[in-house]
Structure formats: C-alpha cells, structure tokens
C-alpha cells in the first residue's frame, strides 16, 4: 500500500467523521481521516458531551442513539475517555409537563425509565429544586463525557490502536472517487465519506441545495457552583419537552407548548431549553439557545445568557454560581430529517447530522452507512 492509498477516506475529524473511521477500521478497512483544521474545533467540541437517548425522536434517531450509547460505553474506557456521570433527570414543574411524561411512559422509548414523585426524586439528590415540581422522569441510559477533550482522545486512540491515519491541516478540494484532491496532493480510496458538517458550500454543494439546510447557532456557558455541589446526572426541564422530538410529538405536548407560549415567550423565541451537566472539576456546562439562518451572526447575546442562567437557577438548588466561560456553536439544521445521508455515486457517501445529535447518534449512523454500502 502506498502512503496515499486507502480503502476509506473520511473527510472531517468531528464526531461523525470519527464514528465512520472507527466503524470502517473495526471492519478491517484501511482508513485515512483528512481534516482541514489543526484539530477538531467545531460543533463536536462545543457541546455538552451528553450522549442523549431518552427524548430523542421516535424511530431512526432514538434507535441510533441507543446503539451509539452502547458503542460509547465500549469505546470510552478503551480510549481513556472518562465517563463523568450517567443518567438523565427531567423535572416537570407544570401539570401539563407532567402529563407529557405520563404519556411518554406508555411508549416503548420509556423502557428502563422511572417516573418519580418529587419526594422520591429528593431521596436521591438534594441538587434539584423540587418545591413546585409535579413529577421527575429518570432515565438510566445517558452518558456524559467532556467533549472538548474526548474528541482528541478518540482520534489519538483510533490512530494508535486501530491504525487510522490522520492528516490534519489538509483541505479536501475535490472528490472524484477513487481520486481525492487535497491541498497537499492526491489521495486514492475505494470509498469516501464526507463528514464536513457546517461546510455547506464546499464539496458538491449542488447536492445539498434541494434539502433546505440552514445553520443553527447556540449559546452555552460554563459556571462554577459552590464547592461540593454535585448533580445526580444530566438535568432538563419543561422547555426540553417541547423541543426533543420524543416528547414533543406526544399529544400532551401541544397543551404544554401553549402554556409556555404564554409564560415563557422570550425563551421560546430564542429556542432556549435547559440542559445542565457536570465536569470533573465540579463546574457545570449549561445551555442552550437556538438561532437559525444561512449565516447566523457570531455574536453572543448577554440577554440570552441571562435567560439560560435564570432557568438554571429555577431548576437547581443553586444559591450562587459564577460564569467562567461563554461560547457559541453551530450545527446544520433541516426541517425534514435528523440525519441526511446522500449517495452522489457508488463510492461516495455524505453524512450530515441535521439535529444537533451528532454525539448521541453518530456511531449508530456509521454502522448503518457501512451495513448498507
């Protein structure tokens, strides 16, 4: 084999690209990952590191998340990636939100979950603000890693253990499989997987035009709680129930949305729903908001951050917290699907997660892509 010849070339070293590289390498294929930046600096390191299963949209997305969670559980210890905590606590503060959870518990997606009273939840943790809570859903399925370090650790492990070759600081300019033209020369591969995510106008843009894709920009924060403060797992609240498809598609969610439109119009207008997770140093990663467009302005709004912090302090028993970091992220959004898998020809696949669920579903998607290829 020459240095520039492979079975599979993956374009993009985010989580979707790495998931495809892992899947291909596990099947005995010679894999090269080409990444235009010196390291992954996009959406894959600007998120919660939260592998979310419960609440994902019914069907493909939920099924892929279940599988991806299992792969993460297998891969993380092998790659030296700490799993910082597990499980999800969904706190319903409104009767309408509790009704959504009641309906959810009658779906197959509630397998393994428990619907707790506030008193039962309080017996497990004192971190949640439960004085006005109506019900708490506990899911055991979720995992949380520190995404900003986990992606680099995963890439190093793939290189050292699975022999995946990485070519950072190298842009792919054209793909005419088996020929891949980069900014450094020409590579060859029998199959090419394009995982370029938010780069919608580079490689084969004409293939994406019919799909109505746009960018979604979000705001997130890291906050420092008082010493010794511990979350029992990831935490969400009422606003998440009208955003995550597994809940939002239930009949009861419509009444909750109408109530939130009256009571939280500003938060809904900014696409805010609260997720809080905890890092190894005790800090909390908190978010997020959602603003859409062809080119969302890269400027964070202090008003949006304050709304996020307001929901944080409503949901948690958190007497004080100090913001230590703020950032924005972007992902691709589609009105039609959670994942776009395009096949320009027999040798090329383009995979774009269009729902902000890359960390939660990419390993499951990659298996399906190679199974069908």
Sine and cosine of phi, psi and omega as CSV:
sin_phi,cos_phi,sin_psi,cos_psi,sin_omega,cos_omega
0.00,0.00,0.77,-0.63,0.09,-1.00
-0.98,0.22,0.29,-0.96,-0.05,-1.00
-0.88,0.48,-0.40,0.92,-0.07,-1.00
-0.96,-0.29,0.31,0.95,-0.05,-1.00
-0.85,-0.53,0.77,-0.63,-0.08,-1.00
-0.63,-0.78,0.24,-0.97,0.17,-0.99
-0.97,0.23,-0.66,0.75,-0.06,-1.00
-0.68,-0.73,0.75,-0.66,0.20,-0.98
-0.93,-0.36,0.79,-0.61,0.07,-1.00
-0.96,-0.29,0.80,-0.59,0.01,-1.00
-0.98,-0.18,0.93,-0.36,-0.02,-1.00
0.91,-0.41,0.80,-0.59,-0.07,-1.00
-0.95,-0.32,0.44,0.90,0.18,-0.98
-0.98,0.21,-0.12,-0.99,-0.09,-1.00
-0.90,0.43,-0.55,0.84,0.01,-1.00
-0.93,0.37,-0.69,0.72,0.06,-1.00
-0.89,0.45,-0.69,0.73,-0.01,-1.00
-0.91,0.40,-0.58,0.81,0.04,-1.00
-0.90,0.44,-0.64,0.77,0.04,-1.00
-0.94,0.34,-0.60,0.80,0.05,-1.00
-0.89,0.45,-0.70,0.71,0.02,-1.00
-0.88,0.48,-0.73,0.68,-0.05,-1.00
-0.89,0.46,-0.68,0.73,0.02,-1.00
-0.91,0.41,-0.69,0.73,-0.02,-1.00
-0.90,0.43,-0.62,0.79,0.03,-1.00
-0.89,0.45,-0.39,0.92,0.00,-1.00
-1.00,-0.08,0.24,0.97,0.10,-0.99
0.99,0.14,0.26,0.97,-0.02,-1.00
-1.00,-0.03,0.50,-0.87,0.05,-1.00
-1.00,0.09,0.85,-0.52,-0.22,-0.98
-0.84,-0.54,0.65,-0.76,0.15,-0.99
-0.78,-0.62,0.72,-0.69,0.09,-1.00
-0.95,-0.32,0.82,-0.57,0.01,-1.00
-0.93,-0.36,0.82,-0.57,-0.08,-1.00
-0.75,-0.66,0.78,-0.62,-0.08,-1.00
-0.94,0.33,-0.47,0.88,0.00,-1.00
-1.00,-0.03,0.20,-0.98,0.00,-1.00
-0.95,0.31,-0.33,0.95,0.05,-1.00
-0.31,-0.95,0.21,-0.98,0.07,-1.00
-0.94,0.33,0.87,-0.49,-0.03,-1.00
-0.79,-0.61,0.17,0.99,-0.08,-1.00
-1.00,-0.06,-0.55,-0.84,-0.12,-0.99
-0.85,0.53,-0.50,0.86,-0.09,-1.00
-0.92,0.40,-0.35,0.94,0.04,-1.00
-0.93,-0.36,0.08,1.00,-0.04,-1.00
-0.92,-0.40,0.47,0.88,-0.07,-1.00
-0.85,-0.53,-0.26,-0.97,-0.06,-1.00
-0.99,0.13,-0.27,0.96,-0.17,-0.99
0.91,0.42,0.47,0.88,-0.15,-0.99
-0.96,-0.28,0.94,-0.34,0.02,-1.00
-1.00,0.07,0.98,-0.17,-0.17,-0.98
-0.99,-0.13,0.79,-0.61,0.05,-1.00
-0.94,-0.35,-0.86,0.50,-0.09,-1.00
-0.94,0.35,0.81,-0.59,-0.05,-1.00
0.98,-0.22,-0.24,0.97,0.07,-1.00
-0.91,0.42,0.46,-0.89,-0.05,-1.00
-0.84,0.54,0.66,-0.75,-0.02,-1.00
-0.86,0.52,0.50,-0.87,0.03,-1.00
0.99,-0.11,-0.73,-0.68,-0.12,-0.99
-0.85,0.53,-0.71,0.70,-0.10,-0.99
-0.90,0.43,-0.72,0.69,0.01,-1.00
-0.90,0.44,-0.68,0.73,0.00,-1.00
-0.90,0.44,-0.68,0.74,0.04,-1.00
-0.91,0.42,-0.61,0.79,0.01,-1.00
-0.91,0.41,-0.64,0.76,0.05,-1.00
-0.86,0.51,-0.71,0.71,-0.01,-1.00
-0.93,0.37,-0.68,0.73,-0.02,-1.00
-0.89,0.46,-0.61,0.79,0.03,-1.00
-0.87,0.49,-0.66,0.75,0.01,-1.00
-0.91,0.42,-0.63,0.78,0.02,-1.00
-0.92,0.39,-0.69,0.72,0.07,-1.00
-0.83,0.55,-0.70,0.71,-0.02,-1.00
-0.88,0.47,-0.52,0.86,0.03,-1.00
-0.98,0.18,-0.70,0.71,-0.15,-0.99
-0.98,0.21,-0.65,0.76,-0.13,-0.99
-0.81,0.59,-0.78,0.62,0.00,-1.00
-0.91,0.42,-0.56,0.83,0.02,-1.00
-0.92,0.40,-0.58,0.81,-0.03,-1.00
-1.00,0.03,0.02,1.00,-0.01,-1.00
0.96,0.28,0.45,0.90,0.00,-1.00
-0.99,-0.12,0.91,-0.42,0.01,-1.00
-0.92,0.39,0.71,-0.71,0.22,-0.98
-1.00,0.01,0.94,-0.35,-0.20,-0.98
-0.98,0.22,-0.56,0.83,0.15,-0.99
-0.24,-0.97,0.18,-0.98,-0.03,-1.00
-0.74,-0.68,0.28,-0.96,0.08,-1.00
1.00,0.02,0.32,-0.95,0.02,-1.00
-0.74,-0.67,0.70,-0.72,0.09,-1.00
-0.89,-0.45,0.94,-0.35,-0.01,-1.00
-0.97,-0.24,0.94,-0.33,-0.08,-1.00
-0.99,-0.10,0.88,-0.48,0.04,-1.00
-0.99,-0.12,0.91,-0.42,-0.04,-1.00
-1.00,-0.08,-0.35,0.94,-0.02,-1.00
-0.95,-0.32,0.56,-0.83,0.09,-1.00
-0.81,0.58,-0.60,0.80,0.02,-1.00
-0.91,0.42,-0.57,0.82,0.05,-1.00
-0.94,0.35,-0.63,0.77,0.05,-1.00
-0.89,0.45,-0.56,0.83,0.04,-1.00
-0.91,0.41,-0.60,0.80,0.08,-1.00
-0.87,0.50,-0.71,0.71,0.01,-1.00
-0.90,0.43,-0.61,0.79,0.05,-1.00
-0.87,0.50,-0.70,0.71,0.02,-1.00
-0.92,0.40,-0.62,0.79,0.01,-1.00
-0.87,0.49,-0.61,0.79,-0.04,-1.00
-0.91,0.42,-0.24,0.97,0.04,-1.00
-1.00,-0.10,0.13,0.99,0.04,-1.00
-0.98,-0.19,0.38,-0.93,0.06,-1.00
-0.88,0.48,-0.38,0.92,-0.04,-1.00
-0.95,0.31,-0.19,0.98,0.01,-1.00
-1.00,0.07,0.08,1.00,-0.01,-1.00
-0.81,0.59,0.82,-0.57,0.02,-1.00
1.00,0.05,-0.16,0.99,-0.03,-1.00
-1.00,0.03,0.31,-0.95,0.05,-1.00
-0.77,-0.64,0.66,-0.75,0.13,-0.99
-0.98,-0.21,0.91,-0.40,-0.12,-0.99
-0.96,-0.27,0.46,-0.89,0.23,-0.97
-0.97,0.24,0.33,-0.94,0.08,-1.00
-0.83,0.56,-0.60,0.80,0.00,-1.00
-0.91,0.41,-0.65,0.76,0.04,-1.00
-0.90,0.43,-0.66,0.76,0.03,-1.00
-0.91,0.42,-0.64,0.77,-0.01,-1.00
-0.90,0.44,-0.45,0.89,0.04,-1.00
-0.94,0.35,-0.34,0.94,0.00,-1.00
-1.00,-0.05,-0.48,0.88,-0.10,-0.99
-0.38,-0.93,0.52,-0.85,0.11,-0.99
-0.95,-0.31,0.23,0.97,-0.05,-1.00
-1.00,0.10,-0.35,0.94,-0.08,-1.00
-1.00,-0.03,0.59,-0.81,0.09,-1.00
-1.00,0.04,0.96,-0.29,-0.17,-0.99
-0.88,-0.47,0.15,0.99,-0.08,-1.00
-0.86,0.51,-0.64,0.77,-0.01,-1.00
-0.93,-0.36,0.29,0.96,-0.01,-1.00
-0.96,0.28,0.50,-0.87,0.04,-1.00
-0.97,-0.22,-0.55,0.83,-0.02,-1.00
-0.24,-0.97,0.33,-0.94,0.03,-1.00
-0.70,-0.71,0.83,-0.55,0.11,-0.99
-1.00,-0.02,0.78,-0.63,0.11,-0.99
-0.93,-0.38,0.80,-0.61,0.10,-0.99
-0.90,-0.44,0.73,-0.68,0.01,-1.00
-1.00,-0.01,0.00,1.00,-0.25,-0.97
-0.99,0.13,-0.37,0.93,-0.18,-0.98
-0.98,0.18,0.44,-0.90,0.13,-0.99
-0.78,-0.63,0.43,-0.90,0.06,-1.00
-0.73,-0.68,0.81,-0.59,0.10,-0.99
-0.86,-0.51,0.26,-0.97,0.05,-1.00
-1.00,0.05,0.99,-0.17,-0.20,-0.98
-0.87,0.49,-0.58,0.82,-0.08,-1.00
-0.92,0.40,-0.37,0.93,0.09,-1.00
-0.96,-0.29,-0.48,0.88,-0.08,-1.00
-0.90,0.43,-0.59,0.81,-0.04,-1.00
-0.91,0.42,-0.70,0.72,0.05,-1.00
-0.90,0.43,-0.65,0.76,0.03,-1.00
-0.90,0.44,-0.65,0.76,0.01,-1.00
-0.89,0.45,-0.68,0.74,0.02,-1.00
-0.90,0.45,-0.69,0.73,0.00,-1.00
-0.89,0.46,-0.66,0.75,0.02,-1.00
-0.90,0.44,-0.66,0.75,0.03,-1.00
-0.88,0.47,-0.61,0.79,0.02,-1.00
-0.94,0.33,-0.72,0.70,-0.12,-0.99
-0.97,0.23,-0.61,0.79,-0.13,-0.99
-0.99,-0.17,-0.59,0.81,-0.10,-1.00
-0.95,-0.30,0.03,1.00,0.10,-1.00
0.95,0.32,0.30,0.95,0.04,-1.00
-0.94,0.33,0.76,-0.65,0.05,-1.00
-1.00,-0.01,0.72,-0.69,0.02,-1.00
-0.92,-0.40,0.72,-0.70,0.06,-1.00
-0.83,-0.56,1.00,-0.01,0.03,-1.00
-0.99,0.12,0.28,-0.96,-0.02,-1.00
0.83,0.55,0.63,0.78,-0.02,-1.00
-0.66,-0.75,0.90,-0.44,-0.03,-1.00
-1.00,0.01,0.65,-0.76,0.12,-0.99
-1.00,0.03,0.85,-0.53,-0.10,-1.00
-0.99,-0.13,-0.51,0.86,-0.05,-1.00
-0.35,-0.94,0.58,-0.81,0.03,-1.00
-0.80,-0.60,0.90,-0.43,0.14,-0.99
-0.74,-0.67,0.97,0.25,-0.16,-0.99
-0.79,0.61,0.70,-0.72,0.23,0.97
-1.00,0.09,0.06,1.00,-0.07,-1.00
-1.00,-0.03,0.78,-0.63,0.05,-1.00
-0.83,-0.56,0.92,-0.39,0.00,-1.00
-1.00,0.01,0.82,-0.57,0.04,-1.00
-0.88,-0.47,0.05,-1.00,0.03,-1.00
-0.94,0.34,-0.16,0.99,0.02,-1.00
-0.93,-0.36,-0.22,0.98,-0.04,-1.00
0.39,-0.92,-0.49,-0.87,-0.06,-1.00
-0.86,-0.51,0.75,-0.67,0.11,-0.99
-0.91,-0.40,0.32,-0.95,0.00,-1.00
-0.79,-0.62,0.65,-0.76,0.07,-1.00
-0.37,-0.93,0.58,-0.82,0.05,-1.00
-0.94,0.33,-0.47,0.88,0.02,-1.00
-0.67,-0.74,0.58,-0.82,-0.01,-1.00
-0.76,-0.66,0.76,-0.65,0.05,-1.00
-0.91,-0.42,0.87,-0.49,0.00,-1.00
-1.00,-0.08,0.92,-0.39,0.01,-1.00
-0.83,-0.56,0.84,0.54,-0.13,-0.99
-1.00,-0.05,-0.02,1.00,0.18,-0.98
0.79,0.62,-0.95,-0.30,-0.15,-0.99
-0.97,0.23,-0.09,1.00,0.07,-1.00
-0.99,0.12,1.00,0.03,-0.08,-1.00
-1.00,-0.05,-0.08,1.00,-0.12,-0.99
-0.85,-0.53,0.24,0.97,-0.01,-1.00
-0.99,-0.13,-1.00,-0.08,-0.05,-1.00
-0.97,0.25,0.81,-0.59,0.10,-0.99
0.74,0.67,0.79,0.61,-0.03,-1.00
-0.90,0.44,-0.44,0.90,-0.01,-1.00
-0.90,0.44,-0.41,0.91,0.03,-1.00
-0.96,0.29,-0.39,0.92,-0.07,-1.00
-1.00,-0.07,-0.39,0.92,-0.11,-0.99
-0.80,0.60,-0.66,0.75,-0.06,-1.00
-0.95,0.32,-0.15,0.99,-0.17,-0.99
-1.00,-0.06,-0.02,1.00,0.06,-1.00
0.89,0.45,0.56,0.83,-0.03,-1.00
-0.96,0.27,0.55,-0.83,0.10,-0.99
-0.59,-0.80,0.17,-0.99,0.01,-1.00
-1.00,-0.10,0.56,-0.83,0.13,-0.99
-0.89,-0.46,0.80,-0.59,0.04,-1.00
-0.95,-0.31,0.67,-0.74,-0.04,-1.00
-0.79,-0.62,0.39,-0.92,0.08,-1.00
-0.91,-0.42,0.65,-0.76,0.01,-1.00
-0.64,-0.77,0.33,-0.95,-0.04,-1.00
-0.65,-0.76,0.42,-0.91,0.25,-0.97
-0.92,-0.40,0.78,-0.63,-0.01,-1.00
-0.82,-0.57,0.50,-0.87,0.01,-1.00
-0.97,-0.26,0.92,-0.40,0.05,-1.00
-0.99,0.13,0.04,-1.00,0.07,-1.00
-0.87,0.49,0.46,-0.89,0.01,-1.00
-0.82,0.57,0.65,-0.76,0.05,-1.00
1.00,0.07,-0.08,1.00,-0.01,-1.00
-0.95,0.32,0.77,-0.64,-0.03,-1.00
-0.74,-0.68,0.78,-0.62,0.16,-0.99
-0.99,0.15,0.53,-0.85,0.04,-1.00
-0.98,0.18,-0.19,0.98,-0.04,-1.00
0.25,-0.97,-0.27,-0.96,0.09,-1.00
-0.94,0.35,0.50,-0.86,-0.06,-1.00
-0.77,-0.64,0.68,-0.74,0.12,-0.99
-0.71,-0.70,0.17,-0.98,0.00,-1.00
-0.68,-0.73,-0.28,-0.96,-0.14,-0.99
-0.83,0.56,-0.64,0.77,-0.06,-1.00
-0.89,0.46,-0.48,0.88,0.02,-1.00
-0.93,0.37,-0.42,0.91,-0.06,-1.00
-0.95,0.31,-0.31,0.95,0.06,-1.00
-0.96,-0.26,0.09,1.00,0.01,-1.00
-0.93,-0.37,-0.69,0.72,-0.01,-1.00
-0.98,0.21,0.79,-0.61,-0.16,-0.99
-0.87,0.50,-0.52,0.85,-0.01,-1.00
-0.90,0.43,-0.46,0.89,0.08,-1.00
-0.99,-0.12,-0.69,0.72,-0.16,-0.99
-0.90,0.44,-0.41,0.91,0.00,-1.00
-0.99,0.15,-0.14,0.99,-0.01,-1.00
-0.97,0.26,0.54,-0.84,-0.03,-1.00
-0.82,0.57,-0.62,0.79,-0.05,-1.00
-0.93,0.38,-0.33,0.94,-0.04,-1.00
-0.92,0.39,-0.43,0.90,-0.01,-1.00
-0.91,0.42,-0.68,0.73,0.03,-1.00
-0.90,0.43,-0.63,0.78,0.04,-1.00
-0.90,0.43,-0.68,0.74,0.02,-1.00
-0.87,0.49,-0.69,0.73,0.02,-1.00
-0.87,0.49,-0.64,0.77,0.04,-1.00
-0.92,0.39,-0.67,0.74,0.01,-1.00
-0.92,0.39,-0.55,0.84,0.05,-1.00
-0.89,0.45,-0.50,0.86,0.06,-1.00
-0.99,0.17,-0.64,0.77,-0.17,-0.99
-0.99,-0.11,-0.47,0.88,-0.06,-1.00
-0.74,-0.68,0.76,0.65,-0.08,-1.00
-0.89,0.46,-0.59,0.81,-0.04,-1.00
-0.93,0.37,-0.66,0.75,0.02,-1.00
-0.91,0.42,-0.67,0.74,0.04,-1.00
-0.90,0.43,-0.62,0.78,-0.01,-1.00
-0.89,0.47,-0.53,0.85,0.02,-1.00
-1.00,-0.08,0.12,0.99,0.03,-1.00
0.89,0.45,0.54,0.84,-0.07,-1.00
-1.00,0.08,0.72,-0.69,0.28,-0.96
-0.56,-0.83,0.60,-0.80,-0.16,-0.99
-1.00,0.03,0.76,-0.65,0.29,-0.96
-0.79,-0.61,0.71,-0.70,0.10,-1.00
-0.76,-0.65,0.76,-0.65,0.07,-1.00
-0.73,-0.68,0.25,-0.97,-0.08,-1.00
-0.86,-0.51,0.62,-0.79,0.03,-1.00
-0.99,-0.12,0.16,-0.99,-0.06,-1.00
-0.89,0.46,-0.50,0.87,-0.02,-1.00
-1.00,0.10,0.09,1.00,0.02,-1.00
1.00,-0.05,-0.26,0.97,0.00,-1.00
-0.94,0.34,0.36,-0.93,0.00,-1.00
-0.94,-0.33,0.70,-0.71,0.17,-0.99
-0.99,-0.13,0.82,-0.58,-0.22,-0.98
-0.75,-0.66,0.60,-0.80,0.08,-1.00
-0.06,-1.00,-0.20,-0.98,-0.12,0.99
-0.57,-0.82,-0.01,-1.00,0.01,-1.00
-0.85,-0.52,0.15,-0.99,-0.04,-1.00
-0.57,-0.82,0.90,-0.44,0.07,-1.00
-0.80,-0.60,0.70,-0.71,-0.20,-0.98
-0.91,-0.42,0.47,-0.88,0.09,-1.00
0.21,-0.98,0.09,-1.00,0.04,-1.00
-0.95,0.32,-0.51,0.86,0.02,-1.00
-0.47,-0.88,0.98,0.22,-0.02,-1.00
-0.85,0.53,0.69,-0.72,0.02,-1.00
-0.86,0.51,0.69,-0.73,-0.09,-1.00
-1.00,0.10,0.67,0.75,-0.07,-1.00
-0.86,-0.51,0.81,-0.58,-0.01,-1.00
-0.99,0.14,0.61,-0.79,0.00,-1.00
-0.99,-0.14,0.80,-0.60,0.05,-1.00
-0.91,0.42,-0.55,0.83,0.02,-1.00
-0.89,0.46,-0.64,0.77,0.04,-1.00
-0.92,0.40,-0.68,0.73,0.05,-1.00
-0.85,0.52,-0.65,0.76,-0.01,-1.00
-0.92,0.39,-0.57,0.82,0.08,-1.00
-0.90,0.43,-0.68,0.73,0.03,-1.00
-0.87,0.49,-0.71,0.71,0.00,-1.00
-0.91,0.42,-0.58,0.82,0.06,-1.00
-0.87,0.49,-0.72,0.70,0.00,-1.00
-0.92,0.38,-0.56,0.83,0.06,-1.00
-0.87,0.50,-0.74,0.67,-0.06,-1.00
-0.97,0.26,-0.31,0.95,0.12,-0.99
-0.97,0.24,-0.59,0.81,-0.12,-0.99
-1.00,0.06,-0.49,0.87,-0.06,-1.00
-0.92,-0.39,0.47,-0.88,0.15,-0.99
-0.99,0.13,1.00,0.07,-0.17,-0.99
-0.75,-0.66,1.00,-0.04,-0.08,-1.00
-0.89,0.46,-0.48,0.88,0.00,-1.00
-0.40,-0.92,0.41,-0.91,0.12,-0.99
-0.36,-0.93,0.49,-0.87,-0.05,-1.00
-0.85,-0.53,0.80,-0.60,0.02,-1.00
-0.96,0.28,0.81,-0.59,0.00,-1.00
-0.93,-0.37,-0.36,0.93,0.04,-1.00
-0.52,-0.86,0.51,-0.86,0.12,-0.99
-0.68,-0.73,0.61,-0.80,0.06,-1.00
-0.40,-0.92,0.25,-0.97,0.11,-0.99
-0.89,-0.46,0.46,-0.89,0.09,-1.00
-0.72,-0.69,0.23,-0.97,0.05,-1.00
-0.68,-0.74,0.57,-0.82,0.20,-0.98
-0.60,-0.80,0.22,-0.98,-0.01,-1.00
-1.00,0.06,0.66,-0.75,-0.01,-1.00
-0.84,-0.55,0.59,-0.81,0.04,-1.00
-0.75,-0.66,0.62,-0.78,0.08,-1.00
-0.98,0.19,-0.10,0.99,-0.17,-0.99
-0.92,-0.40,-0.48,0.88,-0.15,-0.99
-0.47,-0.88,0.39,-0.92,0.09,-1.00
-1.00,0.08,-0.27,0.96,-0.02,-1.00
-0.46,-0.89,0.78,-0.62,0.06,-1.00
-0.97,-0.22,0.87,-0.50,0.09,-1.00
-0.89,-0.46,0.94,-0.35,-0.08,-1.00
-0.93,-0.36,0.61,-0.79,0.00,-1.00
-0.84,-0.54,1.00,0.04,0.01,-1.00
-0.87,0.49,-0.57,0.82,0.07,-1.00
-0.38,-0.93,-0.07,-1.00,-0.11,-0.99
-0.91,0.41,-0.36,0.93,-0.11,-0.99
-0.97,-0.23,-0.12,0.99,-0.12,-0.99
-0.81,-0.59,0.68,-0.73,0.16,-0.99
-0.78,-0.63,0.65,-0.76,0.11,-0.99
-0.90,-0.44,0.79,-0.62,-0.07,-1.00
-0.82,-0.57,0.87,-0.49,0.03,-1.00
-0.77,-0.64,0.88,-0.47,0.12,-0.99
-0.98,0.18,0.86,-0.51,-0.19,-0.98
-0.94,-0.35,0.47,0.88,-0.09,-1.00
-0.64,-0.77,0.16,0.99,-0.03,-1.00
0.95,0.31,0.32,0.95,-0.07,-1.00
-0.92,-0.39,0.45,0.89,-0.06,-1.00
-0.84,0.54,-0.76,0.65,0.00,-1.00
-0.88,0.47,-0.52,0.85,-0.09,-1.00
-1.00,0.10,-0.36,0.93,-0.15,-0.99
-0.79,-0.62,-0.21,0.98,-0.21,-0.98
-0.86,0.51,-0.66,0.75,-0.01,-1.00
-0.90,0.43,-0.61,0.79,0.05,-1.00
-0.92,0.38,-0.64,0.76,0.03,-1.00
-0.89,0.45,-0.71,0.70,-0.06,-1.00
-0.87,0.50,-0.65,0.76,0.04,-1.00
-0.88,0.48,-0.67,0.74,0.01,-1.00
-0.91,0.42,-0.65,0.76,0.00,-1.00
-0.87,0.50,-0.75,0.66,-0.04,-1.00
-0.96,0.29,-0.53,0.85,0.06,-1.00
-0.88,0.48,-0.61,0.79,-0.08,-1.00
-1.00,0.00,-0.12,0.99,-0.14,-0.99
-1.00,-0.08,0.00,0.00,0.00,0.00
